[in-house]
Amino acid sequence: SPTGPTKFTLWQLPNQTPTQMMSYVIKTPNGKLIVVDGGNVGDAPYLAKFLEAQGNDVAAWFISHPHSDHLSALCELVKAPGALKIEPIFGSFLGEELTPGQEMEIDGVQIEVLGAKNPEILPNGVNNSSIIVRISDSEKSVLFTGDLGVEGGDKALKGPFSDRIHADYIQMAHHGQAGVSEAFYEHVGARYC
C-alpha cells in the first residue's frame, strides 16, 4: 500500500486590489505546485510570497484565457522570477497549447483537459475559449472553467468529453457572473462551488 500523503491541497487566493481576479494554487502530495491563472498585476507580490512559502516549485501553470485579471500576475512574476521555478505554462492561446482530451499526471494528481480554444464561437469570444480543466486525486475532483460563457459551456456539454464533466467542486464560470448555463452546473453535479 502507498505511504505518505495521497491528496492535493487547494487554495483560492484572495484578491489584493479592488478588481476581481482568479488565482488558485494546488499543492500535490509531495509538494509540487499547480497554479491556475494568478490574478492581476497587483496580485503578483502576494502570489509570489505564497508560492515561496509553498516551495517555489511550479510543476504546471494553467492560464484559462488571456485576460488581465487571470494572466497579469504571471506576466509580472516571469519578469523577475528569482528562485521561482515555473515549467511548463499551459493555455488556450499561449504557452503549450492544450487540446480537449489531453491528460497528464503530476505527482499522483490527475489533470484532464475537457475544453479549450473555440475560435468558431464569436460572441464573448475570448471568454468562451477558456479552458475547462478537471483536476482530481483519489478522493476529490475540481472543475476549472475560467470565464467560460454559455456558448462555450453548451459546446462542451454536446462534445465528446461531456461524460467527464463531473466534479465535486466547481470554480464558478466568469466569477459567477453570467458564465455557463444552469444546465452546465446541473450536469457537473458539484457539491461545492
C-alpha positions as CSV (number, residue, x, y, z in Angstrom):
1,S,0.0,0.0,0.0
2,P,1.2,3.6,-0.7
3,T,2.8,5.5,2.1
4,G,2.8,9.3,2.7
5,P,0.3,11.8,1.5
6,T,-2.1,10.9,-1.3
7,K,-4.3,14.0,-1.7
8,F,-3.8,17.5,-3.0
9,T,-4.5,20.7,-1.2
10,L,-6.3,23.6,-3.0
11,W,-6.2,27.3,-2.1
12,Q,-8.3,30.1,-3.7
13,L,-6.2,33.2,-3.2
14,P,-7.8,36.5,-2.2
15,N,-7.6,39.5,-4.5
16,Q,-5.2,42.2,-3.4
17,T,-6.8,45.0,-5.3
18,P,-10.5,46.2,-5.7
19,T,-10.6,44.4,-9.1
20,Q,-11.9,40.9,-9.5
21,M,-9.5,38.2,-10.4
22,M,-8.9,34.5,-10.3
23,S,-6.0,32.7,-8.6
24,Y,-5.8,29.1,-7.5
25,V,-2.8,27.1,-6.1
26,I,-2.8,23.3,-5.7
27,K,-0.1,21.5,-3.8
28,T,0.5,17.9,-4.8
29,P,1.0,15.2,-2.2
30,N,4.8,15.6,-2.4
31,G,4.9,19.4,-2.6
32,K,4.8,20.3,-6.2
33,L,2.6,23.2,-7.2
34,I,0.0,23.6,-9.9
35,V,-1.3,27.2,-10.5
36,V,-4.5,28.2,-12.3
37,D,-4.4,31.8,-13.5
38,G,-2.9,34.0,-10.8
39,G,-4.7,37.4,-11.0
40,N,-3.9,41.0,-11.8
41,V,-0.6,42.9,-11.7
42,G,-1.5,44.0,-8.1
43,D,-1.9,40.4,-7.0
44,A,1.7,39.4,-8.1
45,P,3.6,40.2,-4.9
46,Y,1.1,38.2,-2.7
47,L,1.2,35.3,-5.1
48,A,5.0,35.3,-5.2
49,K,5.2,35.2,-1.4
50,F,2.5,32.5,-1.3
51,L,4.4,30.3,-3.8
52,E,7.7,30.9,-2.0
53,A,6.1,29.7,1.3
54,Q,5.0,26.6,-0.5
55,G,8.4,25.7,-2.0
56,N,8.6,27.8,-5.3
57,D,8.3,24.6,-7.5
58,V,5.5,25.1,-10.0
59,A,5.2,21.9,-12.0
60,A,2.4,23.3,-14.2
61,W,0.8,26.7,-14.6
62,F,-2.6,26.9,-16.4
63,I,-3.9,30.1,-17.9
64,S,-7.6,29.8,-18.5
65,H,-7.6,32.6,-21.1
66,P,-5.7,35.8,-21.8
67,H,-7.5,38.5,-19.8
68,S,-5.5,40.6,-17.4
69,D,-7.4,39.5,-14.3
70,H,-6.2,35.9,-14.9
71,L,-2.9,36.4,-16.7
72,S,-1.1,39.6,-15.5
73,A,0.3,38.3,-12.2
74,L,2.1,35.6,-14.1
75,C,3.5,38.2,-16.5
76,E,4.9,40.1,-13.6
77,L,6.4,37.1,-12.0
78,V,8.3,35.9,-15.1
79,K,9.9,39.4,-15.4
80,A,11.9,38.6,-12.2
81,P,11.3,35.1,-11.1
82,G,14.1,34.9,-8.6
83,A,14.0,31.3,-7.1
84,L,10.6,30.6,-8.5
85,K,10.7,27.7,-10.9
86,I,7.8,27.5,-13.5
87,E,7.7,24.8,-16.0
88,P,5.6,24.4,-18.2
89,I,2.9,27.1,-18.8
90,F,-0.2,25.8,-20.5
91,G,-3.1,27.7,-22.0
92,S,-5.7,28.1,-24.7
93,F,-3.9,30.9,-26.6
94,L,-0.4,30.9,-25.2
95,G,2.3,28.7,-23.8
96,E,1.9,25.0,-24.5
97,E,-1.4,24.7,-26.3
98,L,-4.0,22.5,-24.6
99,T,-6.3,20.2,-26.6
100,P,-9.6,18.6,-25.4
101,G,-8.9,15.0,-24.3
102,Q,-5.4,15.7,-23.2
103,E,-4.5,14.1,-19.9
104,M,-1.5,14.4,-17.6
105,E,-0.5,13.4,-14.2
106,I,1.7,15.3,-11.8
107,D,2.7,13.6,-8.6
108,G,-0.4,11.4,-8.4
109,V,-2.7,14.3,-9.3
110,Q,-4.8,13.7,-12.5
111,I,-5.4,16.6,-14.9
112,E,-7.9,16.3,-17.8
113,V,-8.4,19.0,-20.4
114,L,-12.1,18.9,-21.3
115,G,-12.4,22.1,-23.3
116,A,-10.0,24.6,-24.9
117,K,-9.9,27.2,-27.7
118,N,-13.3,27.7,-29.5
119,P,-12.5,30.1,-32.4
120,E,-15.8,29.4,-34.1
121,I,-17.7,31.0,-31.1
122,L,-17.7,34.7,-31.9
123,P,-20.0,36.1,-29.1
124,N,-17.9,36.6,-26.0
125,G,-15.1,35.0,-28.0
126,V,-12.1,35.2,-25.6
127,N,-14.1,34.1,-22.5
128,N,-15.7,31.3,-24.5
129,S,-12.3,29.9,-25.3
130,S,-11.4,29.5,-21.6
131,I,-10.0,26.1,-20.9
132,I,-12.0,23.5,-19.0
133,V,-9.7,21.5,-16.7
134,R,-10.6,18.8,-14.3
135,I,-8.1,18.1,-11.5
136,S,-8.5,15.1,-9.3
137,D,-7.0,12.8,-6.8
138,S,-8.3,9.5,-5.3
139,E,-10.8,11.4,-3.1
140,K,-12.0,14.6,-4.9
141,S,-12.2,16.5,-8.1
142,V,-12.3,20.2,-9.0
143,L,-13.5,21.6,-12.4
144,F,-12.0,24.9,-13.5
145,T,-13.9,26.8,-16.2
146,G,-12.2,30.2,-16.3
147,D,-14.6,32.8,-17.7
148,L,-16.4,30.3,-20.0
149,G,-19.7,31.7,-21.3
150,V,-23.0,30.0,-22.1
151,E,-22.0,29.1,-25.7
152,G,-18.7,27.5,-24.7
153,G,-20.4,25.6,-21.9
154,D,-23.1,24.4,-24.3
155,K,-20.4,23.2,-26.7
156,A,-18.7,21.2,-24.0
157,L,-22.0,19.6,-23.0
158,K,-22.5,18.4,-26.5
159,G,-18.9,17.4,-27.1
160,P,-17.0,14.1,-26.8
161,F,-15.9,14.7,-23.2
162,S,-19.3,15.6,-21.8
163,D,-19.4,12.4,-19.7
164,R,-16.2,13.5,-17.9
165,I,-17.5,17.0,-17.0
166,H,-18.4,16.0,-13.4
167,A,-16.7,17.2,-10.2
168,D,-17.1,17.5,-6.5
169,Y,-16.1,21.2,-6.6
170,I,-16.5,23.8,-9.4
171,Q,-14.9,27.2,-10.0
172,M,-17.9,29.3,-11.0
173,A,-17.5,30.4,-14.6
174,H,-16.8,34.1,-15.1
175,H,-16.6,34.8,-11.4
176,G,-20.1,33.7,-11.0
177,Q,-21.4,36.5,-13.3
178,A,-23.2,35.4,-16.5
179,G,-21.0,32.4,-17.2
180,V,-22.1,29.0,-18.2
181,S,-25.8,27.9,-18.1
182,E,-27.7,26.3,-15.2
183,A,-27.8,23.1,-17.3
184,F,-24.0,23.1,-17.3
185,Y,-23.8,23.3,-13.5
186,E,-26.5,20.6,-13.2
187,H,-24.5,18.4,-15.4
188,V,-21.3,18.9,-13.4
189,G,-23.2,18.0,-10.2
190,A,-20.7,19.6,-7.9
191,R,-21.4,19.6,-4.1
192,Y,-19.4,22.8,-3.6
193,C,-18.6,25.9,-5.7
